[in-house]
């Protein structure tokens, strides 16, 4: 098992008081877990770091057609102008 390194934030956010409401999606941790991956080596270099924006390659499949977060109906217009749905049962 690899040792997890950590770096604490120098600017922690104010924490809610015990008993305060915690609305979903509005309060986040000051830190995040990150780990590197390389083909042939696998996962390595685990660490906890101050929360920051994620780096994402513009060619990442998640950005194309929302394939990673929502697989909705696909509609196609045919030569005669009608619309057909692809796999509407899923």
BAVEXBA-849773 format. One line per 10 residues: number of its first residue (from 0); their letters; for each residue x, y, z of N, C-alpha, C, O. Coordinates in nm, 2 decimals. Atoms other than C-alpha are relative to their C-alpha. Example, Ala and Ser with C-alpha at 12.3 -4.5 7.8 and 13.67 -1.06 7.14 Angstrom:
BEGIN
0> AS> 0.09 -0.12 0.00 1.23 -0.45 0.78 0.09 0.12 0.00 0.19 0.12 0.07 | -0.09 -0.11 0.00 1.37 -0.11 0.71 -0.08 0.11 0.08 -0.03 0.22 0.09
This chain:
BEGIN
0> XXXXXXXXXX> 0.08 -0.12 0.00 0.00 0.00 0.00 0.09 0.12 0.00 0.19 0.13 0.07 | -0.08 -0.12 0.01 0.13 0.34 -0.09 -0.04 0.10 0.11 -0.15 0.11 0.15 | 0.03 -0.10 -0.10 0.16 0.61 0.17 -0.06 0.12 -0.07 -0.02 0.17 -0.18 | 0.07 -0.11 0.05 -0.07 0.90 0.11 0.06 0.13 0.06 0.05 0.15 0.18 | -0.06 -0.13 -0.05 0.10 1.24 0.13 -0.12 0.10 0.00 -0.22 0.08 -0.06 | 0.10 -0.11 -0.01 -0.10 1.55 0.22 0.06 0.13 0.02 0.16 0.15 0.07 | -0.04 -0.14 -0.02 -0.08 1.92 0.20 -0.13 0.08 0.04 -0.23 0.07 -0.03 | 0.12 -0.07 -0.05 -0.32 2.13 0.40 -0.01 0.14 -0.05 0.09 0.21 -0.08 | 0.03 -0.13 0.06 -0.48 2.45 0.27 0.05 0.11 0.10 0.05 0.09 0.22 | -0.04 -0.11 -0.09 -0.34 2.78 0.40 -0.12 0.10 0.02 -0.11 0.19 0.10
10> XXXXXXXXXX> 0.12 -0.09 -0.01 -0.69 2.94 0.36 -0.12 -0.08 0.02 -0.21 -0.09 -0.07 | 0.12 0.08 -0.02 -0.95 2.71 0.52 -0.13 0.09 0.01 -0.13 0.20 0.05 | 0.13 -0.07 0.00 -1.31 2.81 0.48 -0.07 -0.02 0.13 -0.04 -0.11 0.21 | 0.07 0.01 -0.12 -1.54 2.88 0.77 -0.09 -0.12 0.00 -0.17 -0.15 -0.10 | 0.08 0.12 -0.01 -1.71 2.56 0.88 -0.14 0.03 0.05 -0.15 0.12 0.14 | 0.13 -0.02 -0.06 -2.09 2.54 0.95 0.00 -0.04 0.14 0.07 -0.14 0.18 | 0.01 0.04 -0.14 -2.18 2.52 1.31 -0.08 -0.13 0.01 -0.17 -0.15 -0.07 | 0.08 0.12 -0.02 -2.31 2.19 1.45 -0.15 0.04 0.00 -0.19 0.13 0.07 | 0.15 -0.02 0.00 -2.69 2.17 1.38 -0.04 0.10 -0.11 -0.16 0.10 -0.14 | 0.04 -0.08 0.11 -2.68 2.42 1.09 -0.04 -0.09 -0.12 0.01 -0.20 -0.13
20> XXXXXXXXXX> 0.04 0.08 0.11 -2.85 2.30 0.78 0.11 -0.01 -0.10 0.19 0.08 -0.12 | -0.10 0.03 0.10 -2.63 2.15 0.51 -0.06 -0.02 -0.13 -0.08 -0.14 -0.17 | 0.07 0.01 0.13 -2.80 2.22 0.18 0.09 -0.08 -0.10 0.21 -0.05 -0.11 | -0.07 0.08 0.09 -2.69 1.96 -0.08 0.07 0.09 -0.11 0.00 0.17 -0.17 | -0.07 -0.06 0.11 -2.43 2.08 -0.33 0.05 0.15 0.03 0.08 0.22 -0.07 | -0.04 -0.14 -0.03 -2.34 2.41 -0.15 0.12 0.01 0.10 0.18 0.11 0.10 | -0.11 -0.01 -0.09 -2.08 2.32 0.11 0.10 -0.11 -0.04 0.06 -0.23 -0.05 | -0.10 0.10 0.05 -1.76 2.15 0.00 0.12 0.00 0.10 0.15 0.09 0.18 | -0.12 0.01 -0.08 -1.44 2.03 0.17 0.11 0.09 -0.05 0.10 0.14 -0.16 | -0.12 -0.08 0.04 -1.12 2.23 0.16 0.10 -0.08 -0.07 0.20 -0.02 -0.13
30> XXXXXXXXXX> -0.10 0.09 0.06 -0.93 1.93 0.03 -0.06 -0.10 -0.10 -0.18 -0.12 -0.10 | 0.05 0.10 0.09 -0.95 1.67 -0.24 0.11 -0.11 -0.02 0.23 -0.08 0.00 | -0.10 0.11 0.02 -0.78 1.33 -0.31 0.03 -0.01 -0.15 -0.06 0.00 -0.23 | -0.04 0.02 0.14 -0.58 1.30 -0.63 0.10 -0.11 -0.01 0.17 -0.14 0.09 | -0.10 0.11 0.02 -0.37 1.02 -0.78 0.03 -0.01 -0.15 -0.06 0.02 -0.23 | -0.04 0.00 0.14 -0.18 0.98 -1.10 -0.02 -0.14 -0.05 -0.02 -0.24 0.02 | 0.01 0.13 0.06 -0.22 0.70 -1.35 0.08 -0.01 -0.13 0.09 0.09 -0.20 | -0.08 0.02 0.12 0.01 0.56 -1.62 -0.02 -0.14 -0.05 -0.01 -0.23 0.03 | 0.01 0.13 0.05 -0.05 0.27 -1.85 0.13 -0.08 0.02 0.24 -0.03 0.01 | -0.12 0.09 -0.03 0.18 -0.02 -1.75 0.05 0.02 0.14 0.11 -0.07 0.20
40> XXXXXXXXXX> -0.04 -0.03 -0.14 0.24 0.14 -1.41 -0.12 -0.01 0.10 -0.11 -0.05 0.21 | 0.12 -0.01 -0.09 -0.12 0.18 -1.28 -0.01 0.13 0.08 0.05 0.23 0.04 | 0.02 -0.12 -0.09 -0.22 0.42 -1.01 0.11 0.02 0.09 0.17 -0.08 0.15 | -0.11 -0.03 -0.09 0.05 0.59 -0.81 0.00 0.14 0.05 -0.09 0.22 0.00 | -0.01 -0.13 -0.06 0.14 0.90 -0.61 -0.13 0.05 0.06 -0.18 0.16 0.02 | 0.12 -0.05 -0.06 -0.17 0.93 -0.39 0.03 0.12 0.09 0.13 0.12 0.16 | -0.02 -0.12 -0.09 -0.21 1.26 -0.21 -0.13 0.07 0.02 -0.23 0.07 -0.06 | 0.11 -0.09 -0.04 -0.46 1.49 -0.04 0.06 0.14 -0.01 0.16 0.17 0.05 | -0.05 -0.14 0.03 -0.42 1.85 -0.16 -0.12 0.10 0.02 -0.23 0.06 0.02 | 0.11 -0.10 -0.01 -0.61 2.18 -0.12 -0.09 -0.01 -0.13 -0.04 -0.03 -0.24
50> XXXXXXXXXX> 0.09 0.00 0.11 -0.92 2.19 -0.33 0.03 0.10 -0.11 0.06 0.22 -0.08 | -0.03 -0.09 0.11 -0.87 2.34 -0.68 -0.08 -0.05 -0.12 -0.15 -0.15 -0.11 | 0.07 0.04 0.13 -1.01 2.33 -1.03 0.06 -0.12 -0.06 0.18 -0.14 -0.04 | -0.05 0.12 0.06 -0.98 2.00 -1.21 0.06 0.04 -0.14 0.01 0.12 -0.21 | -0.05 -0.01 0.14 -0.76 1.98 -1.52 -0.06 -0.11 -0.09 -0.07 -0.22 -0.05 | 0.07 0.09 0.09 -0.94 1.82 -1.81 0.04 0.03 -0.14 0.03 0.14 -0.19 | -0.04 -0.01 0.14 -0.81 1.76 -2.16 -0.13 0.03 -0.09 -0.23 -0.03 -0.07 | 0.12 -0.03 0.08 -1.05 1.92 -2.42 -0.05 -0.11 -0.08 -0.16 -0.11 -0.13 | 0.04 0.12 0.08 -1.05 1.59 -2.61 -0.07 -0.11 0.09 -0.10 -0.22 0.04 | 0.06 0.10 -0.09 -1.19 1.40 -2.30 -0.14 -0.03 -0.05 -0.22 0.05 -0.08
60> XXXXXXXXXX> 0.13 0.05 0.05 -1.49 1.19 -2.40 -0.11 0.05 0.08 -0.22 0.07 0.02 | 0.11 -0.05 -0.09 -1.69 1.33 -2.11 -0.06 0.13 -0.06 -0.17 0.16 -0.03 | 0.04 -0.13 0.05 -1.71 1.66 -2.30 -0.08 -0.02 -0.13 -0.14 0.08 -0.18 | 0.06 0.02 0.13 -1.85 1.50 -2.62 -0.13 -0.07 0.01 -0.13 -0.19 0.06 | 0.13 0.06 0.00 -2.22 1.43 -2.64 -0.05 -0.04 0.14 -0.14 -0.11 0.15 | 0.04 0.03 -0.14 -2.25 1.42 -2.26 0.00 -0.15 0.03 -0.09 -0.20 0.11 | 0.00 0.14 -0.01 -2.17 1.05 -2.28 0.03 -0.05 0.15 -0.02 -0.16 0.18 | -0.04 0.04 -0.14 -2.03 1.03 -1.92 -0.11 0.03 0.10 -0.11 -0.03 0.21 | 0.09 -0.04 -0.10 -2.31 1.21 -1.74 -0.14 -0.02 -0.03 -0.23 -0.03 0.06 | 0.14 0.02 0.03 -2.63 1.16 -1.93 -0.01 -0.06 -0.14 0.05 -0.01 -0.24
70> XXXXXXXXXX> 0.03 0.06 0.12 -2.73 0.92 -2.20 -0.14 0.00 -0.03 -0.22 -0.09 0.00 | 0.15 -0.02 0.02 -3.06 1.05 -2.32 -0.04 -0.05 -0.14 0.04 -0.12 -0.20 | 0.05 0.05 0.13 -3.26 0.99 -2.63 0.08 0.07 -0.11 0.13 0.18 -0.10 | -0.07 -0.05 0.12 -3.10 1.03 -2.97 -0.11 0.01 -0.11 -0.18 -0.09 -0.14 | 0.10 -0.02 0.10 -3.33 1.17 -3.24 0.07 0.04 -0.13 0.17 0.11 -0.14 | -0.06 -0.03 0.13 -3.25 1.17 -3.61 -0.11 0.04 -0.10 -0.22 -0.02 -0.10 | 0.10 -0.04 0.11 -3.43 1.34 -3.90 0.03 -0.08 -0.12 0.15 -0.09 -0.17 | -0.02 0.09 0.12 -3.48 1.11 -4.20 -0.01 0.08 -0.12 -0.05 0.20 -0.12 | 0.01 -0.07 0.13 -3.47 1.20 -4.57 -0.14 0.06 -0.03 -0.15 0.16 -0.09 | 0.14 -0.05 0.02 -3.85 1.24 -4.57 -0.04 0.11 0.10 -0.16 0.16 0.09
80> XXXXXXXXXX> 0.03 -0.10 -0.10 -3.83 1.49 -4.28 -0.06 -0.04 0.13 -0.08 0.04 0.22 | 0.05 0.05 -0.13 -3.97 1.27 -4.01 0.11 -0.02 0.10 0.23 -0.02 0.06 | -0.10 0.02 -0.11 -3.79 1.22 -3.68 -0.02 -0.14 0.06 -0.13 -0.18 0.09 | 0.00 0.13 -0.06 -3.69 0.88 -3.55 0.08 0.00 0.13 0.19 0.06 0.13 | -0.07 0.01 -0.13 -3.58 0.80 -3.19 0.08 -0.13 -0.01 0.04 -0.23 -0.05 | -0.09 0.11 -0.01 -3.29 0.57 -3.13 0.00 -0.05 0.14 0.03 0.02 0.23 | 0.00 0.07 -0.13 -3.33 0.32 -2.84 -0.08 0.08 0.10 -0.03 0.11 0.21 | 0.08 -0.07 -0.09 -3.62 0.51 -2.67 -0.03 -0.08 0.13 -0.08 -0.02 0.23 | 0.04 0.08 -0.11 -3.67 0.22 -2.43 0.11 0.00 0.11 0.09 -0.06 0.22 | -0.11 0.00 -0.10 -3.34 0.28 -2.24 0.02 0.13 0.07 0.11 0.15 0.15
